[in-house]
Amino acid sequence: MNKTFLLTGGNKGDRRGFLQHAKNEIGLYCGKILQESSLYETAAWGKTDQDDFLNQVLLVETSLPALALMKTILNIEERMGRVREEKYGPRFIDIDILFFNDDIVHEQALIIPHPQIQYRRFVLEPLNEIAGNFVHPVLQKNIHTLLEECVDKLDVKKI
């Protein structure tokens, strides 16, 4: 079995409802959710003139290989109404693979670990809550250290 950390988030509509729906879908189609962070309200990153996001990190045990997991996640997003119109634009749901075991994957359709983890406080805060000692397989630093070193100062509030 594989262990993967997923980030869920969204800033349109019933944000809590969409995150709960995504969590249900992940449990049905991806694998067993072993841990989940608190919900975090976060300022928009990348395109800041939009509503705040709700984000949550999930630790999932899955039998799927990484590429199959990515395809499954994209199908969940599509079923939930995700339309990719604008980079960093508003969305009902976004599900990212942060880590997959300790694997390093560089495929055209998938890069693991997610290449922006260390720059995003909205990822590091919930990840630190459930896996502060997890070591980033490329950077060779744990999540707690990456959070301490993160220069992103956008507002991230545990709710």
C-alpha positions in Angstrom: 0.0 0.0 0.0 1.1 3.5 -0.7 0.7 6.6 1.5 0.0 9.9 -0.1 -0.6 13.4 1.3 -3.3 15.3 -0.6 -4.2 19.0 -0.3 -7.9 19.8 -0.9 -9.1 23.4 -1.3 -11.7 25.7 -2.8 -13.1 29.2 -2.6 -16.4 29.1 -4.5 -19.8 28.2 -3.2 -20.2 26.1 0.0 -16.5 25.7 0.7 -17.0 23.3 3.7 -19.5 21.3 1.8 -17.2 20.9 -1.2 -14.3 19.8 1.0 -16.4 17.3 2.7 -17.7 16.0 -0.6 -14.1 15.7 -1.9 -13.1 13.9 1.2 -16.0 11.4 0.7 -15.0 10.9 -3.0 -11.3 10.4 -2.0 -12.4 7.8 0.5 -14.5 6.0 -2.1 -12.2 6.1 -5.1 -8.7 6.7 -3.8 -8.3 4.8 -0.5 -8.6 5.0 3.2 -8.1 8.4 4.9 -5.7 7.8 7.8 -5.4 11.4 9.0 -6.8 14.8 8.3 -5.7 18.3 9.3 -8.0 20.9 10.6 -9.6 23.2 8.1 -7.6 26.4 7.3 -8.9 29.6 5.9 -6.3 31.1 3.6 -5.8 34.1 1.5 -5.7 33.4 -2.2 -2.2 32.7 -3.5 -1.0 33.6 -7.0 -4.1 35.5 -8.0 -5.0 37.5 -4.9 -8.2 39.4 -6.1 -10.6 36.6 -5.1 -12.3 35.1 -2.1 -10.3 33.2 0.6 -9.9 29.5 0.3 -10.6 26.7 2.7 -7.8 24.1 2.7 -7.2 20.7 4.3 -4.4 18.1 4.1 -5.3 14.4 4.1 -3.1 11.4 4.6 -4.5 8.6 2.4 -3.5 5.0 2.1 -4.0 3.9 -1.5 -3.4 0.8 -3.6 -3.3 3.0 -6.7 0.0 3.9 -8.3 0.8 7.6 -8.6 -0.4 8.2 -12.2 -3.6 6.3 -11.6 -4.2 8.3 -8.4 -3.7 11.6 -10.4 -6.3 10.4 -13.0 -8.7 9.5 -10.3 -8.3 12.9 -8.6 -8.9 14.7 -11.9 -12.1 12.7 -12.4 -13.3 13.6 -8.9 -12.6 17.3 -9.6 -14.4 17.1 -12.9 -17.5 15.4 -11.3 -17.5 18.1 -8.7 -17.7 20.9 -11.3 -14.1 21.9 -11.6 -13.4 23.8 -14.8 -9.8 25.0 -15.5 -10.4 28.4 -17.0 -7.7 30.6 -15.4 -4.4 29.7 -13.6 -4.9 30.2 -9.9 -8.5 31.3 -10.5 -11.4 30.7 -8.3 -12.6 27.1 -8.0 -15.1 24.8 -6.2 -12.4 22.2 -5.6 -8.7 21.6 -6.1 -7.0 18.4 -5.1 -3.2 18.2 -5.3 -0.8 15.3 -4.6 1.8 16.7 -2.3 3.8 13.6 -1.6 3.5 9.9 -2.6 5.5 7.7 -0.3 9.0 9.1 -0.6 8.8 8.9 -4.4 10.2 11.4 -6.8 8.2 11.5 -10.0 8.9 13.6 -13.0 6.3 12.8 -15.7 4.7 15.2 -18.1 1.4 14.9 -16.3 2.7 14.6 -12.8 5.5 16.0 -10.6 5.9 14.6 -7.1 6.7 16.0 -4.6 4.5 19.0 -5.6 7.1 21.5 -6.7 5.6 24.5 -4.8 5.2 23.0 -1.3 8.0 25.0 0.3 6.7 28.3 -1.0 3.1 28.0 0.2 2.2 28.6 3.8 -1.4 27.4 3.1 0.1 23.9 2.3 2.7 23.9 5.0 0.5 24.9 8.0 -2.0 22.0 7.6 0.7 19.6 6.6 2.8 20.5 9.7 -0.3 19.8 11.9 -0.4 16.1 10.9 3.1 15.4 9.6 5.6 18.0 10.9 8.4 15.4 11.0 7.9 14.1 7.4 11.0 14.7 5.4 10.7 16.2 1.9 12.5 13.6 -0.3 14.1 16.2 -2.5 14.9 19.1 -0.1 15.8 16.7 2.8 14.1 18.9 5.4 11.1 18.1 7.5 7.8 20.0 7.1 8.3 21.9 10.4 11.6 23.3 9.2 10.2 24.2 5.8 7.3 26.0 7.5 9.8 28.0 9.7 11.8 28.9 6.6 8.8 29.8 4.4 8.8 33.4 3.2 5.1 33.4 2.2 3.4 35.7 4.6 -0.2 35.3 3.4 -2.8 34.9 6.1 -3.5 31.2 7.1 -6.0 30.7 9.9 -6.9 27.4 11.6 -10.7 27.2 12.0 
